[in-house]
Amino acid sequence: MAENSSTPRVGPSPLYGLVLAGGRGIRLGRDKGALDYHGLPQAVWGLRLLEPFCSERFVSVRPEQVDAPAYRGLPTIVDQGASAGPASGVAAALQRFPRTAWFVIAADMPLLTGSVLATLAAHRDASVLATAYRRRDGMPEPLCAIWEPAAVARLAPPGAGQGMSLRRLLEEGPARLLRLDDDEALTSVNTAADDLRARARLGARASPLM
């Protein structure tokens, strides 16, 4: 299942969780962390999904989101980057806790499952920049991945992550990429049509006929 790196393994750093919710959701027209697919905001659902794997968990948000109802009372890491992109959010987390690895998931992936995260955690390689899945189309998925402390050097100094592509970092490596034959769980909700499809799929999963 795994594409092994040739780099020797080293002892793992502590693993914290990060739910990326700082995107502006322009195409969707809504705050993705506030979406409700499972009876609670996606930001809260993501924190709970990460709980079995991470000793501490945070939500990555923009400054103006901190007091929004969906995030009120949640542990947050505020992304001060102008781009508010995923690389900027991961950079902010790595800079706040530079000796910690981060289990990152995007708030707009409502089809993620605990088993998908468990496989990633079980195959974590602390000696590389990140452990992630490779989609069926061959592209690595950086927004359901474990990013190691070594990645901070590629995203620092502060603000450097604003224009950085996390996918490009995975492609340049070193990274451990796991093959995932059925990558439906990694589906992102970026548009209203994506939202409808995700809700339909979740409804099908809950059907007693499935």
N, C-alpha and C positions, 0 to 999 in steps of 0.2 A: 504493500500500500504506500510505503514512504519512499521518497527519493532521498537517499542518504547523502549528507555532506561528508566530505573526506576529512574535515577538520576534527581533531580530537575533542571529545566532550570535556566539559569542565563542570564544577559544582554549580547547581542552579541558584540564582538569586531569589529572594522572596517574590511571590507573585501577587500583584494587586490587579483589580479589575477596573476597566474604564468603559463606560457607555458613551459613545460619541453622539452628542445631541446638539452640537453647536452649529450645524449647517443651517443655512437660511431657508431651505425648502422652497425656493422661488418657483420651481415648476409645479410643485404640489400645492403651493399656496397656503401651507399650514406648517406649524411647528411639529417636526417629526417626533420629538420626544414626548409630545402631548397626545399623540395618536393613541387610540384605545382599541386593541385587538383581543385582549385577554382579560378584560374587566378592570384594567388599571392603566395608567399612562405607560407608554413604552419605556420611558426612562426608569420607572420603578420596576417594570417587568424585567428589563435588562439587568438591573442590579440583583434581582432575585435569581435570575438564570445563572449569573456568575458566582453566586454565593458558595456552592459546593467546591469551587476551585480556588477561591481567592480569600485571603485573610482580611483584606480591606477592599472596598469598592467605592468608586466615584463616578460622577457624571460630568462629562466635559461640556461646558456651556460658554456662550458669549456673555459679556458683562450684563447686557440688558435682559438676559433670561433668568438671572439669579432669583429674582423675586416673583417670577411667574408662578401661577398656581401649581403647574406640573412639577416644579423643581423645589418648591418651598419645603424647607426642612431636610432636603437631601444633601449628602456629602458631595460637594462639587469641586472641580478644578476649573477655574475661569481662564479661558483662552483669550489672551490679550492681543493676539495676532490680528492684523487687519483683514486677512483673508478668511478667517473663521473656517478654514478647511480642515480636513481630517489630519493632515500632517502637522498642522499647527497645534491641534488638540493633543496629539500624541507627544509632540515636542514639549508642550507645557507640562504634561504629566511626568515625562522623563526628567525634566529640569527641576521639578518640585521634589521628586524622589529619585535621584540619579543612580542609586544602587538597587533599584527595584525593577523587576520585569513587569510588563503590563499585558494582561489578557484583554485585548480590545475587541469590542463588538459595536456595530453601528446600531443606533436606535431605530433605523428604518428597515431592519431585517426581522419582521414578525414571524417568519417561518423557521427561525433557528430552533434547535432542540438541544436538550441536555446531552444527548448521545453524541451529537456533532461536536459539542464543546469538549466532552470527555475524551473523544478520540484525539483531538488536538492536544489536550493537556497530557495525555499518555505518551505522545510522541514528541513532546517538547525537547528541543536541543538547545541547551543554554550556551553552547559554544559559537552560535551563529547570530546574525542580526535578528532573525525572527523565524518562527515556525508558523506556517500558514497552509491553506489549501490551494491546490491548483484546480481551476474550474475545467469543465469538459472542453471548453474552447481553447484550453492551454494557458489562459491568463491566470496569474496568481491573484488571490483575493486578500488584500491587506487589511480589510475592515472586519475580519473575523480571524484574528491572528494573535500570537504571543510575541510581543516585541521585547527584546532583551536590552539591558542597560547599554550595551555597546552601540546601540542605534543612536544614542544621544549625540555621539560625536559626528554623525552624519546630518543631524538636524540642528546642531548648535553652530554658532552662538544664538541667543534668544532672537526669535524672529526669522531664523533661516528656514524654518519649516513652512513658512507661508507659501513659498513657491515650489516646494519640494513635492514630488510624487512618491507616495508610499509604494505604489505598485512598481515604480522604476527601481526603488531600493531593493525590493524583493527580487526583481529580475537581475540586478547587478550582483546581489548577494554579498557574502554567503548567506544562504537561507535554506531551511529544510522545508520542502514543499510536499504535502501529502496529496495523493490522488483522491478525488471525490467523484465517483461515477455519477451519482445523482446529486446535483448541486442546487436543487430547488430550495434547500434550506438557506442558501446564501442570497436569495432573491431580495433586491432592494426595492423599496417603494419610493419612486421618484415623481410619479405623475398620478392623476386621478384614476387613470386606467389601471395602473399598477396596484393602487389601493383596492380597487374592486376585485381584481384577480386574487390578491392576497386574502381578502375576506372570504371569497368563494372557496379558496383552497382550504382555509382553516375550517370553514363550515363542512367541507367534505371530510376532513380528518375527524371531525366530531360526530359524523353520521354513524349510527349503529350498523349501517350496511357496509362500512369501510373496514 
